[in-house]
């Protein structure tokens, strides 16, 4: 019991320590942060992010964030840079150094070499009195009171603060550029997240057959069409091929609740007029939103007011949209 209590107490202490440090960052934002954002917006080059140790891992994550939100970025390890990787820095680039102390040996060696390229230097540091902060063009202040580590040694709160402030920089640039979800989809087309942003209803039509009957089709013909196409519904068309309604499994059940005699009944007698529909160029997420709103499992898909097919909730589930 005591062990469990101690574990939870430690976890709470760490989380509070780091959350309080992040909250404090909002009070440390200054003109340097704003000027850095404006510089990067006007920059014709890339953002090169460098660091060593734990800061290198934070740098890698931020590179991924910047790249996916419209700021071309790359990672340069501070130690490798002085052994050849410095060649990746080009004219018009901006170099962002991440360091807690701002005084590590590798940083002191690398910084003057980077400045020889004539590029702007940004310091993301927890020590604003450091060598790095004094030499940088812009200083992003990520000062913390102490690490979450009980010995105040292991980089924990400091790396969390660096990551959070880097994210803030990335999102400021995203909003200033008017970067949209469609822009994000261009850089992140893979996985379910990407599909939510680019997959269109028309891309799903090949998965299904197209069940249709004419208005004067018998109920027996309707049942055969629904059963054979396995979508739980069929469209009802007039003689010109225009959509007039839809008949679902539910419509058939409701019909049988009213009468067991289907003799003489036609498709037009039991169909639901003005069925819910969506266009081939609409996004799959919009189809899911409609299904959710109206508590239905399929939609008629239209292409220039002509029926093009059906999209079913199962299609969206297979693609990870749901």
ABEGO torsion letter per residue (X at the ends): XAAAAAAAAAAAAAAAAAAAAAAAAAAABBAAAAAAAAAAAABABBBBBBBBEAAAAAAAAAAAAAAAAGBBBBBBBAAAAAAGAAAABBBGBBBBBBBAAGABAAAAAAAAAAAAAGBBBBBBBABAABAAAAABABBBBABBABBABAAGABBAAAAAAAAAAAAAAAAAAAAAAGBBAAAAAAABABEAAAAAAABBAAAAAAABBBBBBBAABBAAAAAAAAAAAGAGBBBBBBAAGBBABBBBAAAAAAAAAABABABGBBAAAABBBGBBBBBAABBAAAAAAAAAAAGBABBBBBBGGBBAEBBBAAAAAAAGAX
